[in-house]
Amino acid sequence: MMAGRSAPAPPSAAISQYVLKVHSRCDLSCDHCYVYEHVDQTWRGRPREMAAATLDAAAARIAEHATARDLPVVHVVLHGGEPLLLGPARMRQILNGLRTVIDPVAPLDLRLQTNGVRLDPAFCDLFVEYDVKVGVSLDGDRVANDRHRRFANGASSHDPVRQALALLRRPEYRASYAGILCTVDVANDPEAVYAALLAEEPPRIDLLLPHHTWDHPPVRPGGSPTPYADWLGRIYRRWVNDGRPVSIRLFDALCPGGTPAGTEAVGLGPADLLVVETDGTWEQTDSLKVAYDGAAGTGRTVFDHTVDEAARHPGVATRQTGLAGLSSICQSCPVVARCGGGLYAHRYRTGAGFDNPSVYCADLRKLISIIDRHPPGSAPTVDRAAAPRPPGEIPPPRRSPDRPDAEPVPLDVERILDDLAGGGGGPESIAFLVDAELAIVRALLAASRDATAPGPGWDLLVDLDTTAPATLRTVLRHPFLRPRLTSLLSGPRQPGSRSPEPDPVAALAAAAAVRAGISAEVQVPVAGGEVFLPTLGAFRMPSTGIDTVVLTVRPGGFRLLAGSEPYDVRLDEPAGWPSGWRPTRRSGLPGHEVIIEDLDPARDCYGQSVRERLAERPAADLVETVTEAWRLAERDVPRHATAMRVGMRAVVPLDTSPTGALRSATARAAFGAVAVGPVADPETLAVLLVHEWQHSKLGAVLDLYDLVEPGSPVRLSVPWRPDPRPAEGVLQGAYAHLAIAEVWHARAVADRPADRTAATHADRFHRWTGEALDELAASRSLTAAGDRFVAGLGRALAGLVRG
C-alpha cells in the first residue's frame, strides 16, 4: 500500500478494469492504429518500456483500490504498442509483480493483447505459468488482414499471426487462448472474414468498429448511410444460422436481454476502466486518442494520485453516469439501453465535444433492427446478400404476431411501430423519425468530409453546431440535402443526368449563419450560374465564369462579393432585393414553415420532371392552395395534420402530366417533402398531401426497420394496379390508401353538399386497403416487425369502419 495520503471520498463507481501500457512501441505498422496513426501523438514523449518502479506503483494503487472497495475481482490487460517486445524475461518480472501485489487482496484476471507475430513457446509457457489469457489481433483472411496489418516494410503479417494462433490451439496452451480481435473494414468480404476467424477456433471474437469521430468520419462507400450495419449484419445472420458456434461479444451485448460483457462499445454500464501509460500517467480509455491530442489525459499519475482521484476526472466521471451522460438525442432514442450511445470516442465533434450520438449511430440502430429480426435461437435464415433465392421461391412462413409463438419485437420498437401502424403517428413518433433522418444526413455529411478535402465552411458549420444548434438543425432538415450528399458521394452520374453539385457545406453553413444572424464570412461555390442557399433562396449571377463568391453575413441579410462587385440582400426588406435574388417561398401556415421548393437543383429526385421557378402569380396561387389544403387536412384528419406539422417541410411543384392526370410523388431520400403537379382544388390537394406524406413517413420507417424480408421475390396482386407489385410497394400503397380512406370517410360522415361522392371514395379506398393487407398477411414475405405493422394497419382499418 502507498501511505502518507488521506483517503479521498470515493467516486460514484469503483474501478475494476485496468490497461497497463507496458511497451509503447510496435513491430507492425498498421495504418488504422489509433495509437500511432491518429491525432494524439503523446506516445512519442513516453518511455518505450514501463519501468519496474512504475509497475510497482501501479500495482500498489490497484491493490489499494481493490481493498478499499472490496472488489470481487480485478481485471488487468497488458497492452502496448506491442507488449511482447518486452521479451520473456522482463515479461516474467511484470507478471510476477502483478500477481504478488494484487492477488492477495483480490483475484486477478490477467490478460494480454498482442499482434501475435512474436508469440512463441517460451512466451506461451510463461502465460500458462502465470494464468494469463492472450488475445490476438487478426482481421480475417490474408487479403483482409494485409489490408492494414503489415510490417513497416510492407511485408505480410498473416502467416506469423496464424502460427501464433496455432500455438494457442495446442492442448498445453489452449487455456491461455482468450480470443481474436478483428477490426471491421467494409472493403473486406464479411463472409470470408467470418470463415477465416472461425477457422482459428477462438473462444471469443471481438468485432471492432474502426475508431473514427465526426471530425474524421468512417468511410461510407457509395454514400450508404449504414455500410457497417450491413457488413456486420451478414456476419450476424451467418452466426445465428450456424448456431452461434463462438461468442461474438458485440452481438452478445446487443441481443435482446444481452449484457455488455466487459465491452464499453455498447450498453449503459459505467466506464469501469483506467489506463496506465509507460510513464505512470493515469489516462482514460485508450480509444480517446482518435479525438484530439491529449484527449485521454487526466493530469494524474500513479505516483501522486490514487485510483479514486483519477476516476474523479470529469471525462471518467461522465462515463460513469449511464443515460444521464449521453446527448439529448441519445437519451430520447428507444434503443439507447442497447447501444448506450456507442463508444465514447466515436461521439466526438470539435466544438460540441462528446455531447453527440456516435458517428456510427445509424449503423448501430440498423444492426439492432437486424438482430431483432433474427434473434438468437430463431429458425435459420438465408442471408440473401450472400445467397439469393432462386426465382419464384417463396420465403419460409413467418410467425404471426397474433399467435402465442410469435417472434418477439423489442418493446422500444413496438411502441413506435404500433403508433405509426395506426396510420398517423403521434408527435413523439414523428420526432423520432425526424431525428433518425437527421442522423443519416449528419453521417453523410461526415462521410463527404472524409471523401473530399474539407472546403470552406466546415469550421463555420462546426461552430454553428455549438452556437446556433436549433437553427443549424432547421437547415440540415432541408429535404434535399440527403439526395445532394448521396449524389456527391456516389461519384459520376449517368450520361445526360444532372451534374453533381459541389460540396454543399459552405452553402449550408452560410444559410444557417444568415438565419441565426451570426457574423461570418465564407466562400460559397457558384453552380449553374447560381448561389443556392438552402431554405433561403438562390442568387443568379449577372455574369458567367464566376466559380465562387464571398458571402458575408450582415444585419438582416448578407452581401455577396463576386470579384470586386458587391450584391446586398436584405431579407427583411423585399423592396431592396437585387434583381438576381430569388427567395424561397413559404406557405401561409401559421407557426409552421413549409416551403414551396422550386429552386433547389437536387429536387429532381422524383423520376418526374419538376417545374422551373414559378412566376409570381402561379406561385401565389400555389401558396394559397397549399395553405387552404392544409387547413382542410386539419379539418378532416387532424391526427395526420399534426404529424405533418412535425415532419413535412417542403412542397415541390411538378410539371403537368402529358395526359393531364393528377401527379404527385415522394422520394425515399427526401424525407419531409412531397411533390405535386398543378392542382387548383384545395380539397384534392389535401388528399394528395396526406397521401404522399404517408409514403414519406413509411420510407423513414423503412430506413430503420425492415418490414419486408430483404430481397423477397414475392409479387402481389393489388386492385389499383394491373401488374403484380413487390411486397414493399404493396405495403406503401396500403399505408397511403388507409389515410386516403380516412379523409373520405371524414368527409362522408360530415355529409357536406360538396362531398356527395365521399362515401363512394371512402368505400373504394377502404376495400383496396383491406385487400392489400390480406395479400401481405398471406404472402409470407414480412419480417416479425412487418407482421406486427400490418396487423396494426388492419386494426386501424377496422376502427375506421366502426367509426
Phi, psi and omega in degrees: 000150177260119186262180173091003179231138176290143182289122180284163174297139184290152174286181185291337182217145176287158178248120181241355182241133183223141173246121178256118178276086187281341176214130189260008177242169184220151179264000170251169179229066183285125185285353176255013183291128182282344180281314188257335192256002181247191193291330181280119181240028182295342179301332185297331183260014183249156179299151178294319182240154173281121181291158181301320180295324178293316179298316180299318180294317180296315180299319180295319179297318181295316180295319178304314181292320180296324178291313182297326183261000180052051184290136179287338179199151175238133180251126178232129177245125174274130191217181179212214020034215181235110185295334181290349174295345177295331187084156184300322184293310179293325177298319179299318179300318181293314181296317180295319180297318180293315180297318184295320185273319189268318185306323181295338183253338178198141177304132184256118172268105189253126184226165179216136177248127186221157171280347170090346190290340180255004182291128180218176181302326180297316176296316182298319177300319179297318182291325174294317182300319184258013177052060179252128176270133188246124173257140183240139179270125178209131184262011176127216179290181185301315181300313182292315184294319184280358175296327182230322190269085180233163171287166183300331179275006179091355182291152181289143174258001190297312183295313178300324180292318179294326176295322177297317180293325176296323176299313183294337178280346180298144185307321184288343181245356186303326182296340180268358184278109182270325181147190184238137174254126182233123176272129184290135169224116185291352174284342179274157177282115184298324179295319180291321178297312180301314181297319181294319179293317181297326181296338179275003175052050181282149173293333180204150176240133172252117175260115185252129170292137180300147186281114179217164178230177176294334176286325180229078190286162179289157176293135177231089186304136176068011180078009180298133181284342187222049182294331182285323174296318180297318180295308180294326180298324178294319177293319181300313181298318178297318180298315178295316179299327180280359181083024179053063186292345181212151175289126171247109196300320180298316181291319178302320182287325184271344180297149178307128181080005181287169178239155181301338173054040175080009179252138176266004183289329180217165177092168185255012179297153180294155180282086187268060186203140171225154180245141172245118179281171184298337179267005179090007178287132169285132176228162173282187182308139188297331183296343180296348179298344179278348186281299179197163183298122181086008184299328183277351187294152176239346185075016182234154180228161178292339181283328188243350188223140177284172175299317180299320180293320176295322183288346176279354177305136185307323180295321178288316182299319180300321183280002174259001186263004176063230184301322183296339181272003183263165177294160180298327178297314180295318183300329182268001184277137183289346180253015186298327180295337181272308184275335179065019183083002180076178181300138185304315183298329184286356180266355191287138172215131178304132179095332180243358180062226182258011182275058182215160167294167176297148174297345176259021185307308183298324179293317181296319178299313183292320179299320177297320179293325177295316179298320181291332177285335182227068184294151177305136182094350177284167180298147179305142179240157179266127174278102187291338177293332181262328184217086181300149177288149173299149180305133177087348179288133181268135179299158178297157182300145173261147179285134183283141178292350178275355180255152186293342181263024185295149172297133181288138169255128184306147185300322183294327177283322181305315184300315182289313183296320179296319180295314181289328179294339176294354176109321184258288185100123180287170182304324181295318180292319179293320177298325176298317177296319178301314180295322179295317178294324178295323177297322177295317179298316179298319179297319179292322176300314180297320179295325180293326177292323180288327185277336181231156177297127180305124183261187179298141179112338182296314180298320178294318180299316179297318180296320180293332178296338178261317187274332181217059187298323181293319179294316179298321179300319179300317181289319180294340177277000176304124192300337188260010174289317180298312176302322181294316180294321178298319177296318180298320184276344184276350178084201184302139178268174180295150178305136178090349180273167182298135179293141179295144180287163173292172179311122187276000189299317183298316179293323177299309181298319180297316180298318180293320180295319178297313181298323182276348183069031181263127182300129180197158174222128184213146177274123186245136181287154174252127180232129181061028180080008183230152166255113181257126179246107184307135180074353181249311182151195182222145177245121178271122182290140183285346180226158182268172177082009178261122182263327181217156173227160176261121179258127177241125178287130179231162180306124177079002181174222184199167175239136172254130179243110178253103188067242178254005185262117179267147175228118182260133177239118175255105183295336181270002180224081182305328182294340182262012181291138173291160188297336182277350185275127177237103186285154171291132179271149183234150177289171180266026183286126181290131175073012181209128183266109170241121184265154171263100189269101176234025181235322188298121179299335183279003181284356182274041186257016187260357185073011177226153183287134180262154180283147173287179182311124181288144172292167188300314184292311176299325179294316179297321179296317181294317177303315180296318181293317179298316181299316180290320179299320179297319178298321179293323176297320177296326178289315188275314184226075187301328181289326175291320179296323177297317178296319178299322181297328179282323191247335185276137185234339187207149171240128182252124177284128175263158174292160177294138176295142178303332180270354183084001181288156176296143180233140172204158185197160167228161174237133185306321184278347184254066182297136177091003178238141173234147180246136182222144173281176181302126177211126184265345186267115180299327179299317179291317181297325178301317178296316182296319180297314179297316180302307184288329176298324176300315179298316181297318181295314180293326175301320178294322176299316182289342171293336184256320187228133172280113176270336175248139179306125181304133177077009181301129180275000186297136173238136187238146176278137179228150184286344184263359178223145179283338185257144176301144186243150173300153185300321180295322177296323178294319178297317177300316180297317180297320182295317180290318183291330175300316180294320178296320177300321179297318180300309183291327177298316179298320180289326179292318180296323180292335176053049176278147181304327182284352186243040183296335180266005186299318182297321179297314178297318180299316179298318183297310183289330174297315181294315180301316181296314181298317180295321179294319179295322176297317178299315181296317182296328182268357191280341184060027182248001185263150169284175177300318178294324178294319176303314182295319181296314180295321177298322177295320176298321178298319178294320178296320179295318178296321178295328177295323178295315182296328180293000000 
